[in-house]
């Protein structure tokens, strides 16, 4: 199982967020721009600048390798940013639909405890719904 950035429920108890368990409702979250365009554009421009600046000075394979080394961190950062954004969006969507954020079970009809949290009967996660 993979632990995501939010690994504690609203009572502070740790849980494991397994994406495969909640994939069906996570896919309904709005996803915009697979890669942020600004970071992608910066990566391409820097990669091309390095590639053409080294023309004739270093071997061809080294030019390709250096251009890749310059562009890769930008694409990695944009992918990580989009993944965190998708997790936040899906958590917001799950709360709005009354679903447990750990397993996707519907907890909208469950009576809240005295602290306002609804305890999921499937996994034991405690969540405050809006």
C-alpha positions as CSV (number, residue, x, y, z in Angstrom):
1,X,0.0,0.0,0.0
2,X,1.1,3.5,-0.7
3,X,0.9,6.3,1.9
4,X,-0.1,9.7,0.5
5,X,0.6,13.1,1.9
6,X,-2.5,13.1,4.1
7,X,-2.0,9.9,6.1
8,X,-4.0,10.7,9.3
9,X,-7.7,11.0,9.6
10,X,-9.5,13.9,11.4
11,X,-8.9,12.3,14.8
12,X,-5.2,12.0,14.1
13,X,-5.1,8.3,13.6
14,X,-2.8,7.0,10.8
15,X,-4.3,5.2,7.8
16,X,-3.0,3.8,4.5
17,X,-4.5,5.4,1.4
18,X,-4.6,2.8,-1.3
19,X,-5.5,4.4,-4.6
20,X,-6.8,1.2,-6.1
21,X,-9.5,1.0,-3.5
22,X,-11.0,4.4,-4.4
23,X,-10.1,4.6,-8.0
24,X,-13.7,4.8,-9.2
25,X,-14.6,8.0,-7.4
26,X,-11.1,9.5,-7.7
27,X,-11.4,9.3,-11.5
28,X,-14.4,11.6,-11.4
29,X,-12.4,14.4,-9.9
30,X,-11.7,17.1,-12.5
31,X,-8.2,16.8,-13.9
32,X,-6.8,19.7,-15.8
33,X,-3.6,19.8,-17.9
34,X,-1.6,16.6,-17.5
35,X,1.5,18.8,-17.2
36,X,1.5,22.4,-16.3
37,X,2.2,24.3,-19.5
38,X,4.6,26.8,-18.1
39,X,7.0,24.2,-16.6
40,X,6.8,22.2,-19.8
41,X,7.6,25.2,-21.9
42,X,10.6,26.1,-19.6
43,X,11.9,22.6,-19.8
44,X,11.7,22.4,-23.5
45,X,13.4,25.8,-24.0
46,X,16.2,25.0,-21.6
47,X,16.7,21.6,-23.1
48,X,17.0,23.0,-26.6
49,X,19.3,25.8,-25.4
50,X,21.7,23.3,-23.9
51,X,21.4,21.0,-26.9
52,X,22.3,23.7,-29.5
53,X,24.8,25.5,-27.3
54,X,27.0,22.4,-27.1
55,X,26.9,21.7,-30.8
56,X,30.4,20.7,-32.0
57,X,31.9,21.0,-28.5
58,X,30.9,17.6,-27.0
59,X,30.0,14.2,-28.6
60,X,26.4,13.9,-29.8
61,X,25.4,11.4,-27.1
62,X,26.6,13.8,-24.4
63,X,24.5,16.6,-25.9
64,X,21.4,14.4,-25.7
65,X,22.2,13.3,-22.1
66,X,22.8,16.9,-20.9
67,X,19.6,18.2,-22.5
68,X,17.7,15.3,-20.8
69,X,19.3,16.1,-17.4
70,X,18.3,19.8,-17.8
71,X,14.6,19.0,-18.7
72,X,13.9,16.0,-16.4
73,X,13.6,18.0,-13.1
74,X,11.0,20.3,-14.6
75,X,8.8,17.5,-15.8
76,X,9.3,15.6,-12.5
77,X,8.3,18.7,-10.5
78,X,5.2,19.3,-12.7
79,X,4.1,15.7,-12.4
80,X,4.5,15.8,-8.6
81,X,2.6,19.1,-8.4
82,X,-0.3,17.6,-10.5
83,X,-0.4,14.4,-8.4
84,X,-0.7,16.5,-5.2
85,X,-3.4,18.6,-6.8
86,X,-5.3,15.5,-7.9
87,X,-5.2,14.1,-4.3
88,X,-6.5,17.4,-2.9
89,X,-9.3,17.6,-5.5
90,X,-10.3,14.0,-4.9
91,X,-10.3,14.4,-1.1
92,X,-12.5,17.5,-1.6
93,X,-14.8,15.5,-3.9
94,X,-14.9,12.5,-1.5
95,X,-15.9,14.8,1.4
96,X,-18.6,16.5,-0.7
97,X,-20.1,13.1,-1.6
98,X,-19.9,11.7,1.9
99,X,-17.3,9.1,1.3
100,X,-14.6,7.8,3.5
101,X,-11.3,9.2,2.3
102,X,-9.4,6.0,3.1
103,X,-11.6,3.3,1.5
104,X,-14.4,5.1,-0.4
105,X,-17.2,3.7,1.7
106,X,-20.3,5.9,2.0
107,X,-20.4,7.4,5.5
108,X,-23.0,10.1,4.8
109,X,-25.8,8.3,6.6
110,X,-23.7,7.4,9.7
111,X,-24.4,9.4,12.8
112,X,-21.5,11.6,13.9
113,X,-19.8,10.9,17.2
114,X,-19.6,13.5,20.0
115,X,-16.5,15.1,18.3
116,X,-18.3,15.5,15.0
117,X,-16.4,12.7,13.2
118,X,-18.2,9.9,11.3
119,X,-16.4,6.6,11.8
120,X,-16.2,4.3,8.7
121,X,-17.4,0.8,9.5
122,X,-15.1,-0.6,6.8
123,X,-11.7,0.7,7.7
124,X,-12.3,2.6,11.0
125,X,-11.2,6.0,9.5
126,X,-12.9,9.0,11.2
127,X,-13.9,12.0,9.1
128,X,-15.7,15.3,9.5
129,X,-17.9,15.9,6.5
130,X,-18.8,19.4,5.4
